[in-house]
């Protein structure tokens, strides 16, 4: 049986997400400094879904396979960044005699609800289990780190196109916030 698209796309997507995460962490020296203290520890990211799974039922039928997201295991490097490691690699083999790591369980629900929350600037609910000091760092990072897309675009295209893209993005976000199906939609 052929693997589902999620199974064969996951490694490529994960590699790009880790690069993006490291870019965001490296842009904030305080974040990297906080992570350096926990070098060698492992952060496991799990996905908790409702009864229907991550994808709507019709997409699950289209994919004809496992429509759930695979868990992610990140190792904290001595530079205060992240490295993706194999899920089946035991934490003890990664960092012998290292203290307990962390497990983040992201609550995923209805994809439409997740998009609405994202448009309002909200994040999904996350349960954190494990070492208290590392949990405090993870919580601080979730609250304080932001990807400055405008700054990255300005480096490549200049300030004027970056500002234009920011305004377009703001307009789209405001339009999505005003539009609520069946609840205040224009007639």
Backbone bond lengths (Angstrom), bond angles and torsions (degrees), N, CA, C in turn:
res aa  C-N    CA-C-N  psi(-1)  N-CA   C-N-CA  omega(-1)  CA-C   N-CA-C  phi
1 X - - - 1.445 - - 1.533 109.62 -
2 X 1.302 116.64 136.57 1.453 121.73 179.53 1.520 111.34 -72.30
3 X 1.317 117.27 143.85 1.473 118.90 176.31 1.527 110.00 -68.22
4 X 1.323 115.28 153.51 1.462 120.23 178.41 1.519 109.54 -70.94
5 X 1.331 117.13 159.64 1.474 119.72 178.15 1.526 112.63 -55.55
6 X 1.326 116.91 -35.36 1.467 119.46 179.88 1.521 110.25 -64.44
7 X 1.344 117.79 -38.89 1.460 120.77 -179.02 1.515 111.99 -66.78
8 X 1.322 118.75 -38.43 1.462 118.03 -178.19 1.513 112.85 -89.54
9 X 1.333 119.15 -18.69 1.460 120.63 175.93 1.529 112.46 -85.96
10 X 1.321 116.78 -25.75 1.463 121.39 -173.68 1.528 113.98 -53.26
11 X 1.342 120.64 -47.82 1.474 118.33 -178.83 1.531 113.59 -61.61
12 X 1.317 117.47 -40.13 1.473 120.32 179.77 1.525 110.89 -67.78
13 X 1.327 116.39 -42.76 1.462 120.39 179.36 1.526 110.02 -66.00
14 X 1.338 116.77 -41.92 1.461 120.55 179.91 1.523 111.26 -60.97
15 X 1.321 117.09 -42.19 1.473 120.07 179.37 1.527 110.41 -59.97
16 X 1.334 117.67 -42.13 1.471 120.86 -179.87 1.521 111.29 -70.39
17 X 1.325 116.99 -37.07 1.468 120.03 178.41 1.534 111.20 -65.95
18 X 1.321 116.71 -38.38 1.471 119.81 178.12 1.523 109.93 -66.51
19 X 1.337 117.43 -39.52 1.469 120.05 175.62 1.526 111.07 -60.93
20 X 1.331 116.68 -44.37 1.468 120.66 178.73 1.528 110.57 -64.09
21 X 1.324 117.29 -44.57 1.462 121.15 178.95 1.523 110.51 -60.02
22 X 1.332 117.13 -44.36 1.467 120.38 178.47 1.525 111.56 -65.55
23 X 1.323 117.57 -35.01 1.473 121.29 176.49 1.537 109.90 -62.01
24 X 1.329 115.94 -44.93 1.472 120.27 -179.50 1.525 110.28 -66.57
25 X 1.336 117.27 -43.33 1.476 120.98 179.96 1.529 110.33 -64.92
26 X 1.334 117.29 -42.74 1.464 120.58 -178.61 1.522 112.12 -66.92
27 X 1.326 117.34 -25.33 1.465 119.67 179.32 1.528 112.08 -76.55
28 X 1.310 118.01 -10.52 1.466 122.73 178.63 1.532 107.98 -122.81
29 X 1.331 118.49 96.31 1.470 121.28 -175.94 1.526 114.03 -54.94
30 X 1.326 117.21 -33.26 1.459 119.55 -179.93 1.528 110.99 -64.62
31 X 1.324 118.33 -34.72 1.463 121.83 179.38 1.526 110.51 -66.79
32 X 1.332 116.01 -46.68 1.468 119.68 178.90 1.525 110.92 -62.87
33 X 1.316 117.27 -39.50 1.471 120.61 179.15 1.523 110.82 -64.04
34 X 1.325 117.39 -40.08 1.465 120.72 178.56 1.525 111.12 -65.69
35 X 1.326 116.73 -35.36 1.467 120.31 -179.17 1.527 112.34 -75.70
36 X 1.330 118.37 -32.99 1.466 121.78 -178.54 1.521 111.74 -55.00
37 X 1.313 115.91 -35.74 1.467 121.16 -179.20 1.532 110.49 -61.26
38 X 1.322 117.09 -27.12 1.464 122.23 -175.40 1.529 112.13 -105.54
39 X 1.317 116.90 23.26 1.458 122.27 -179.71 1.531 110.73 -52.96
40 X 1.335 116.26 135.99 1.460 121.79 178.80 1.516 114.17 91.90
41 X 1.305 117.36 -12.93 1.470 119.86 178.49 1.524 110.24 -82.25
42 X 1.307 114.51 160.13 1.459 121.23 -175.94 1.522 109.57 -116.13
43 X 1.332 115.25 137.75 1.463 121.66 173.73 1.528 107.33 -115.00
44 X 1.315 115.92 119.97 1.463 121.76 176.53 1.519 108.25 -99.08
45 X 1.324 116.25 131.29 1.466 121.18 177.48 1.521 107.69 -112.53
46 X 1.311 116.02 121.75 1.467 123.26 -179.93 1.522 108.19 -114.78
47 X 1.296 115.79 159.78 1.464 122.30 -178.77 1.510 108.57 -120.31
48 X 1.321 117.26 117.59 1.461 121.79 176.69 1.520 107.66 -101.53
49 X 1.310 115.24 122.62 1.456 119.55 -178.73 1.507 109.34 -115.52
50 X 1.309 114.47 164.00 1.455 119.98 175.26 1.514 109.33 -71.16
51 X 1.295 116.97 -155.42 1.459 120.78 -177.67 1.520 112.55 -75.49
52 X 1.333 117.86 -23.05 1.458 120.56 -174.18 1.524 113.80 -90.76
53 X 1.307 120.12 -10.90 1.452 121.00 -177.13 1.514 110.86 89.26
54 X 1.314 115.98 -177.88 1.460 121.50 -174.87 1.520 111.85 -71.98
55 X 1.319 117.37 -41.42 1.454 120.52 -175.40 1.525 110.79 -98.79
56 X 1.314 117.36 148.22 1.456 119.23 175.30 1.529 109.98 -58.20
57 X 1.318 116.18 155.61 1.461 121.66 -175.12 1.526 112.19 -55.65
58 X 1.346 117.84 -40.66 1.460 118.66 -177.35 1.524 111.74 -65.36
59 X 1.330 117.98 -33.48 1.463 120.43 176.92 1.517 110.83 -72.44
60 X 1.339 117.07 -36.24 1.466 120.12 176.53 1.512 110.77 -60.12
61 X 1.345 117.60 -38.66 1.464 120.84 177.85 1.523 110.71 -68.84
62 X 1.321 117.23 -36.66 1.461 120.29 178.79 1.524 109.98 -63.83
63 X 1.329 117.31 -43.85 1.446 120.53 -178.16 1.520 112.62 -74.82
64 X 1.329 117.99 -23.80 1.460 122.94 179.76 1.526 111.62 50.30
65 X 1.265 116.51 48.21 1.462 119.11 179.96 1.500 110.39 -167.63
66 X 1.307 115.07 -162.85 1.455 121.74 -179.27 1.518 108.53 -72.34
67 X 1.326 116.20 115.06 1.460 120.61 -175.88 1.525 112.20 -98.64
68 X 1.326 117.26 15.86 1.451 119.22 179.72 1.525 109.84 -95.69
69 X 1.310 115.66 155.13 1.464 120.83 178.60 1.520 109.83 -80.99
70 X 1.327 117.44 137.02 1.467 119.22 177.85 1.517 110.67 -72.74
71 X 1.334 116.94 150.83 1.470 119.16 176.46 1.526 110.16 -67.60
72 X 1.337 115.11 159.99 1.462 121.51 -178.55 1.526 108.16 -122.41
73 X 1.330 116.27 137.11 1.467 121.21 176.42 1.520 107.58 -121.34
74 X 1.337 115.94 122.56 1.463 122.47 -179.23 1.528 109.61 -117.22
75 X 1.318 115.38 132.95 1.460 122.18 175.23 1.516 107.70 -100.39
76 X 1.331 117.58 134.39 1.465 121.18 177.00 1.528 107.53 -84.78
77 X 1.328 115.47 123.45 1.468 120.96 -176.33 1.532 110.59 -86.25
78 X 1.334 117.63 164.85 1.472 120.31 176.82 1.526 113.12 -61.61
79 X 1.332 118.16 -19.99 1.469 121.25 178.75 1.529 111.80 -82.14
80 X 1.335 117.53 -3.36 1.453 119.98 -178.88 1.518 111.91 82.11
81 X 1.313 116.71 27.34 1.462 122.28 178.03 1.528 108.56 -120.73
82 X 1.324 116.66 -172.15 1.459 121.04 -177.70 1.516 111.15 -117.52
83 X 1.319 115.16 150.83 1.455 122.68 174.08 1.521 106.97 -134.42
84 X 1.317 117.07 128.42 1.463 120.93 177.58 1.526 108.48 -75.47
85 X 1.318 115.57 134.57 1.466 121.01 177.63 1.515 108.70 -126.10
86 X 1.314 115.81 161.60 1.460 120.86 -178.09 1.523 110.24 -61.41
87 X 1.307 115.15 139.86 1.469 121.27 -178.88 1.520 111.14 -60.83
88 X 1.318 117.34 -35.98 1.464 119.35 -176.22 1.530 112.63 -85.47
89 X 1.330 118.08 -0.77 1.462 120.49 176.33 1.524 108.98 -75.00
90 X 1.334 117.35 120.80 1.475 119.16 -178.69 1.524 111.12 -66.96
91 X 1.302 115.35 143.86 1.465 120.44 -179.57 1.525 111.11 -59.48
92 X 1.332 117.54 -33.67 1.468 120.06 -179.01 1.526 111.49 -66.55
93 X 1.336 118.01 -30.42 1.469 120.35 177.98 1.519 111.39 -75.32
94 X 1.322 117.60 -25.50 1.456 121.59 -178.76 1.520 111.55 -77.68
95 X 1.298 116.43 -42.89 1.463 121.06 -177.31 1.520 108.52 -142.46
96 X 1.335 117.45 85.82 1.452 119.34 -178.30 1.524 111.89 -56.01
97 X 1.288 116.02 136.86 1.464 124.42 177.56 1.527 112.72 60.84
98 X 1.345 117.16 22.70 1.468 117.66 177.56 1.523 108.80 -84.72
99 X 1.323 116.96 152.22 1.450 120.47 178.70 1.530 110.99 -64.90
100 X 1.299 113.77 171.13 1.458 120.67 -178.76 1.524 111.42 -55.75
101 X 1.314 116.03 144.43 1.460 121.29 178.01 1.511 110.66 -91.47
102 X 1.314 115.15 -142.47 1.454 120.93 -172.65 1.527 109.23 -143.71
103 X 1.310 116.00 145.88 1.459 121.56 172.96 1.515 108.06 -123.32
104 X 1.335 115.99 121.31 1.459 122.43 176.13 1.531 107.16 -105.08
105 X 1.311 117.00 124.45 1.455 121.39 177.36 1.516 107.84 -111.48
106 X 1.338 115.73 111.69 1.457 121.90 -178.01 1.516 108.41 -90.54
107 X 1.330 116.22 123.74 1.467 121.85 -179.72 1.526 109.49 -82.92
108 X 1.309 116.19 108.88 1.456 121.26 177.90 1.516 108.82 -104.74
109 X 1.291 115.73 131.63 1.453 120.18 178.47 1.507 110.59 -119.94
110 X 1.286 115.15 -137.11 1.456 122.36 178.93 1.527 109.57 -63.72
111 X 1.343 118.43 127.88 1.473 120.35 -178.71 1.527 113.14 -58.49
112 X 1.320 117.62 -35.59 1.467 120.32 179.16 1.534 109.63 -65.41
113 X 1.317 116.59 -42.95 1.470 120.74 178.23 1.527 110.41 -63.11
114 X 1.342 117.25 -39.93 1.464 120.54 177.98 1.522 110.87 -62.15
115 X 1.338 117.42 -40.95 1.468 120.79 178.47 1.529 111.12 -65.44
116 X 1.329 117.12 -40.24 1.474 120.18 177.67 1.523 110.50 -61.92
117 X 1.328 115.91 -44.49 1.460 119.99 -179.91 1.522 110.89 -64.18
118 X 1.334 116.31 -40.14 1.472 120.44 178.88 1.525 110.40 -63.89
119 X 1.345 117.28 -38.27 1.464 120.67 178.97 1.526 110.98 -65.08
120 X 1.339 117.00 -29.62 1.470 120.72 177.81 1.530 111.69 -86.01
121 X 1.343 116.73 -0.19 1.458 120.15 179.97 1.514 113.29 84.04
122 X 1.330 117.51 13.77 1.462 121.51 179.64 1.523 109.50 -93.91
123 X 1.317 114.84 155.79 1.458 120.43 177.82 1.525 109.08 -110.48
124 X 1.332 116.45 160.84 1.466 117.79 174.94 1.527 110.11 -66.99
125 X 1.297 115.85 159.60 1.461 121.35 178.39 1.528 108.65 -69.43
126 X 1.342 116.36 138.23 1.461 121.59 -179.33 1.526 108.51 -128.88
127 X 1.334 115.94 128.55 1.461 121.27 174.03 1.525 107.76 -98.89
128 X 1.336 116.56 132.94 1.460 121.73 -176.85 1.529 108.67 -115.91
129 X 1.348 115.69 128.17 1.468 121.27 178.13 1.522 108.54 -131.52
130 X 1.316 116.68 142.73 1.461 120.60 176.11 1.511 111.56 130.28
131 X 1.324 115.24 -151.38 1.456 123.28 -177.16 1.527 110.81 -58.84
132 X 1.318 116.53 129.03 1.468 121.62 -175.60 1.531 112.31 -64.67
133 X 1.329 118.10 -40.36 1.466 120.13 -179.02 1.526 111.57 -67.26
134 X 1.324 116.78 -42.20 1.455 120.55 178.21 1.535 110.05 -69.22
135 X 1.312 117.24 -34.69 1.468 121.34 176.87 1.527 110.56 -63.32
136 X 1.329 116.58 -37.86 1.469 120.02 178.51 1.521 110.50 -65.32
137 X 1.334 116.94 -39.76 1.469 121.29 177.97 1.524 110.17 -65.24
138 X 1.342 116.65 -45.00 1.468 120.43 179.56 1.526 110.84 -62.24
139 X 1.318 116.65 -41.85 1.463 120.63 178.71 1.527 110.83 -63.82
140 X 1.336 116.94 -44.01 1.468 121.02 178.20 1.523 110.68 -59.81
141 X 1.341 116.23 -42.86 1.463 120.03 -179.23 1.529 111.25 -64.98
142 X 1.331 117.71 -41.39 1.466 120.31 -180.00 1.525 111.46 -64.84
143 X 1.326 116.78 -31.83 1.463 120.31 -178.84 1.531 113.13 -83.86
144 X 1.336 117.54 -31.62 1.457 120.14 -168.99 1.523 117.20 -110.68
145 X 1.316 118.16 -22.19 1.462 118.73 -177.46 1.516 110.91 -85.82
146 X 1.310 115.69 134.23 1.465 122.93 177.47 1.517 108.08 -137.19
147 X 1.310 115.84 143.77 1.454 120.68 175.45 1.514 107.74 -84.27
148 X 1.312 117.26 119.59 1.459 122.16 179.02 1.527 108.18 -87.34
149 X 1.317 115.83 83.22 1.458 121.77 -177.23 1.521 110.56 -61.90
150 X 1.328 116.82 -40.40 1.464 120.71 -178.42 1.524 110.46 -59.92
151 X 1.310 118.43 -40.88 1.457 121.59 179.60 1.529 111.03 -65.00
152 X 1.330 116.96 -41.33 1.458 120.28 178.98 1.522 111.68 -66.56
153 X 1.329 116.64 -41.07 1.471 120.23 178.23 1.535 109.24 -65.35
154 X 1.330 117.50 -39.91 1.466 121.29 -179.12 1.529 111.47 -62.56
155 X 1.324 117.62 -33.39 1.464 120.32 178.51 1.520 112.00 -63.28
156 X 1.335 116.52 -33.43 1.465 120.02 -176.60 1.525 113.32 -95.73
157 X 1.333 116.56 -38.67 1.463 120.02 -173.53 1.517 114.20 -109.31
158 X 1.317 117.69 -16.90 1.457 121.20 -176.75 1.522 110.82 105.93
159 X 1.327 115.87 169.17 1.464 121.34 -175.31 1.525 113.88 -70.52
160 X 1.333 117.76 -38.63 1.472 119.83 -176.60 1.523 112.00 -64.51
161 X 1.346 120.39 -49.98 1.471 118.97 177.22 1.527 112.39 -63.16
162 X 1.332 117.32 -35.08 1.468 120.00 178.83 1.518 110.69 -64.08
163 X 1.331 117.20 -42.18 1.462 121.02 178.38 1.523 110.79 -65.51
164 X 1.320 117.27 -40.77 1.465 121.40 177.54 1.529 110.80 -61.50
165 X 1.326 117.03 -45.06 1.465 120.30 178.21 1.528 111.39 -63.71
166 X 1.330 117.03 -36.52 1.471 119.89 177.78 1.515 110.42 -63.17
167 X 1.337 116.72 -44.12 1.464 120.50 -179.82 1.523 111.46 -64.70
168 X 1.329 117.14 -40.63 1.466 120.66 177.64 1.528 109.78 -63.32
169 X 1.317 116.66 -45.20 1.466 120.73 178.39 1.515 112.25 -61.23
170 X 1.327 116.83 -42.26 1.468 121.06 177.04 1.515 111.31 -61.62
171 X 1.342 116.49 -42.28 1.464 120.82 178.73 1.518 111.82 -62.48
172 X 1.326 116.42 -41.87 1.465 120.24 178.21 1.524 110.35 -65.20
173 X 1.328 116.60 -43.45 1.463 119.89 -179.97 1.530 111.07 -62.91
174 X 1.328 117.35 -43.44 1.464 120.82 179.06 1.529 111.13 -64.35
175 X 1.335 116.52 -39.29 1.470 119.68 178.49 1.523 110.83 -64.98
176 X 1.321 117.29 -40.01 1.465 120.37 178.73 1.522 111.27 -67.60
177 X 1.331 116.89 -35.03 1.457 119.48 178.58 1.522 111.71 -68.66
178 X 1.331 117.02 -34.64 1.466 120.12 179.01 1.517 111.70 -74.59
179 X 1.335 116.55 -31.97 1.448 120.63 -176.41 1.526 109.62 -88.32
180 X 1.307 115.85 117.73 1.448 122.10 176.67 1.520 107.12 -130.95
181 X 1.333 118.11 112.60 1.463 119.47 -177.17 1.526 111.97 -53.39
182 X 1.325 114.94 126.59 1.460 121.21 176.73 1.507 114.44 71.69
183 X 1.317 117.66 2.66 1.455 119.07 -177.56 1.519 108.63 -140.63
184 X 1.309 116.20 80.60 1.448 120.30 177.80 1.524 113.04 93.95
185 X 1.345 117.59 10.31 1.463 119.70 178.03 1.521 108.92 -68.49
186 X 1.328 117.41 143.89 1.481 119.28 -179.57 1.515 110.81 -62.40
187 X 1.336 114.98 145.55 1.466 120.09 -178.88 1.486 110.88 -96.40
